[in-house]
Every structure is written in structure tokens, then in C-alpha cells.
Amino acid sequence: MSNLWIEALEPTDRRRIEPHLNERPFVQGQTLFDAGEAVDEVWFPLDGVVSLMTVLADDRMVETAAIGREGLVGVTCGPLNARASSRAIAQIEGSAACCPADVFSDALSKSEAMRTALSRFTENLLAQVQQTAACNAQHRLDERLARWLLTLHDRADADRFDLTQQDIAGMLGVRRATVSEVGALLEDRKLIARGRGWVEVLNRAGLEKASCGCYRMMRAVSTDLGVPLPKFD
Ligand SMILES: [Zn+2]
């Protein structure tokens, strides 16, 4: 397993950070860091998926982006912002190579190519966050659920994910009973299968048709910006 963002760097740039990487596993549901916390490490997922969650004052939260081994977690606002703007939660268990934030900042200051690579990633992330905000406000829940499952499927290595109805409800910002009803719609169409604590993608092409246009728009942006998703790399 490797991180695609690191893999695409020039060898000189890779050497600036690779000796400092520390591999760390994460389990599903684990908080990597919370909103408002000082971020002292940058996480480069090697497998698994991490969700960025926007947390409201009453502690409810909604996912605004998902990151797998195409990218990095912990630099959501650029190198000038040392505090996390969102909560990072492991959505699918995996592991990450962690780099001390000061080592990463130092490497960035020495390499224009690395700054460009980071900009590609953060522009793509911003597009994802914007699209998700509009999608959450405007699109039907079954379309949003299909879009969200595809986002995970693009970044996961398997068709089946460990996810409870509660996890899904939390991601989409709705009640658990509602997720159950909407999941049944996709299940009846044989697009997904569900069990206690898991969901499996059965028909990916069908799920793409069932999702709103947001999924295709996000895919197009990542292709245009040169941020290949693990599934299509
Ligand atoms: Zn949408």
C-alpha cells in the first residue's frame, strides 16, 4: 500500500519527508483530530478512508469531504492555518503514514513542485466540500446516499465496508430510521446489499445512475486537477 500523493512527488521531495514518516493504524470511528485543535501531524492514508466532519455548536456533525490514499489529512486550510477547521474521523479502518507538521511545512517551503501538488489536492478538496454543501441542501436522500457510497467505493479497496446505519446517518446528517428506509430503496434495486454493520456495493454502474449529478461533477474535477482516485489509478 502506498499513498498516491507522496508517490507522485519528485524523488528529491519524497526524500524530504519519507525519513520522518511514522506508520499508524486507525480504527473505524477513531477521531484523528478535532476541530479547533492544533494539528501537529499530517496524515497520509495508506489504506482506509477518513471523513472530514463539520461540527455544529450542538455537536451534531455532517461530513463535508472524504479522503483516501489519493491525499492527505491535516492541511485543510493551507500551511498558514495551524488549527483544524473540521473533525477528522476514520470512516473505513486502515493506516496512515504520519509526518510532523513542521517537517512538512519545511519541505513545502523548499519546493515549488510540492506546493503545486498540495494546491492541486486542496483545490480538489475545496471543490468536494462545495459540491457536498450544495448536494446536502438540494438533493434527495437516496441520491445523496448513492453519491456518498460511491465516494467511499472510489477510495476503498473492497466492495464491502463495515458501516452501521448509525454511521451512515451521521455522515448524511439525518436520522437512522430515515437511512434505513432510503437504503432499502437502493437495496430493492439490487444496487447495494446490507447487513448488520456492513454495506456492499453490488452494482457500481447502477449506483452511479442512481446518484445525483454531484458524484460525476466531483469525479470530473479530480480528473481535471490531476488528483487520481485510488479506484482509477
Ligand atoms: Zn447531489
Residues whose N, C-alpha, C, O or C-beta is under 5 A from the ligand:
A	BS01	ZN	C135 H139 C212 C214
